[in-house]
Amino acid sequence: MESANILNDIIYKESGPAISVLFQTDATKEVRIVFKQGQCMEEHQTPYPITVAMVEGELDFGVDGKILNLVKGDLLNLDGSVPHDLLAKSDCIVRLTLSKSDSVQRVESVPSS
């Protein structure tokens, strides 16, 4: 058993979103992404499905030519190979669930500001 608190040790980076692994299970990697207002992750895609959970804040999630406004409590599931981008409308804390086969380094390499 592993446990973590997504709200502990929050650090906002000036250079782009702060990405940290909370823990891994047999099937997933649970990742926290912390955005300062105005920070973004440019369009990218993952080879595996993901789940995005808004813990705090407001985020514009661009997908399929639409902008989905996500707020605290919202959940979003996205199939693999679907291009998407993120823009923080306020300071945000996001929980990202990745497939165990996916790489956190891939997430860290997404162009951001």
C-alpha positions as CSV (number, residue, x, y, z in Angstrom):
1,M,0.0,0.0,0.0
2,E,1.2,3.5,-0.8
3,S,-0.4,6.8,0.1
4,A,0.2,10.4,-0.7
5,N,-1.4,13.8,-0.1
6,I,-1.8,15.8,-3.3
7,L,-1.9,19.1,-1.4
8,N,1.4,18.6,0.6
9,D,4.6,20.3,-0.5
10,I,3.1,22.4,-3.3
11,I,5.8,24.3,-5.2
12,Y,4.9,26.6,-8.1
13,K,7.7,26.9,-10.6
14,E,8.3,30.1,-12.6
15,S,9.6,28.3,-15.7
16,G,6.6,26.1,-16.3
17,P,4.3,23.6,-14.6
18,A,5.8,21.5,-11.7
19,I,5.4,17.8,-12.3
20,S,5.9,15.2,-9.6
21,V,5.0,11.5,-9.2
22,L,2.8,10.9,-6.2
23,F,3.0,7.1,-6.5
24,Q,2.7,4.1,-8.8
25,T,0.3,1.2,-8.8
26,D,0.4,-2.1,-10.7
27,A,-1.5,-0.4,-13.5
28,T,-1.0,3.4,-13.2
29,K,1.3,6.3,-12.3
30,E,-0.4,9.0,-10.3
31,V,1.1,12.4,-11.2
32,R,0.6,15.9,-9.8
33,I,0.9,18.9,-12.1
34,V,1.0,22.3,-10.5
35,F,0.4,25.4,-12.7
36,K,0.8,29.1,-11.9
37,Q,-1.9,31.2,-13.6
38,G,-1.0,31.7,-17.3
39,Q,1.3,28.7,-17.6
40,C,0.5,26.2,-20.3
41,M,1.4,22.8,-21.8
42,E,1.5,23.1,-25.5
43,E,-0.3,20.6,-27.8
44,H,0.8,17.0,-27.2
45,Q,-0.6,13.5,-27.1
46,T,0.0,10.3,-25.2
47,P,0.1,6.8,-26.6
48,Y,-2.2,5.6,-23.8
49,P,-5.5,6.8,-22.2
50,I,-5.2,9.4,-19.4
51,T,-7.5,10.7,-16.7
52,V,-7.3,14.4,-15.6
53,A,-8.8,15.4,-12.2
54,M,-9.0,19.1,-11.2
55,V,-8.0,19.4,-7.5
56,E,-7.8,23.2,-7.4
57,G,-8.2,26.1,-9.8
58,E,-9.4,26.6,-13.3
59,L,-7.9,25.2,-16.5
60,D,-8.7,25.4,-20.2
61,F,-8.3,22.0,-21.8
62,G,-8.1,22.2,-25.6
63,V,-9.1,19.1,-27.5
64,D,-10.7,18.4,-30.9
65,G,-10.9,22.1,-31.7
66,K,-12.9,22.8,-28.5
67,I,-11.9,24.4,-25.2
68,L,-13.2,22.6,-22.2
69,N,-13.2,24.8,-19.1
70,L,-12.2,22.5,-16.2
71,V,-12.8,23.6,-12.6
72,K,-12.2,22.1,-9.1
73,G,-13.8,18.7,-9.0
74,D,-14.0,18.0,-12.7
75,L,-12.8,14.7,-14.2
76,L,-11.8,14.1,-17.8
77,N,-10.9,10.9,-19.5
78,L,-9.0,11.1,-22.8
79,D,-8.1,8.3,-25.2
80,G,-4.5,7.9,-26.4
81,S,-3.3,9.6,-29.5
82,V,-5.6,12.6,-29.1
83,P,-3.8,15.9,-29.3
84,H,-4.6,18.3,-26.5
85,D,-3.2,21.4,-24.7
86,L,-3.7,23.0,-21.3
87,L,-3.8,26.6,-20.1
88,A,-4.1,27.6,-16.4
89,K,-6.7,30.3,-15.9
90,S,-5.7,30.4,-12.2
91,D,-3.2,28.7,-10.0
92,C,-4.1,25.0,-10.5
93,I,-3.4,21.6,-9.0
94,V,-4.1,18.7,-11.4
95,R,-4.0,15.0,-10.8
96,L,-3.0,13.1,-13.9
97,T,-3.4,9.3,-14.1
98,L,-1.1,7.7,-16.6
99,S,-0.8,4.1,-17.8
100,K,2.0,2.2,-16.1
101,S,3.4,1.8,-19.7
102,D,3.6,5.6,-20.1
103,S,6.5,7.7,-19.1
104,V,6.6,10.6,-16.7
105,Q,9.6,11.9,-18.7
106,R,7.3,12.2,-21.7
107,V,5.0,14.5,-19.7
108,E,8.0,16.5,-18.4
109,S,9.2,17.0,-22.0
110,V,6.0,18.6,-23.2
111,P,6.8,22.2,-24.3
112,S,5.4,24.6,-21.7
113,S,5.6,28.1,-20.4
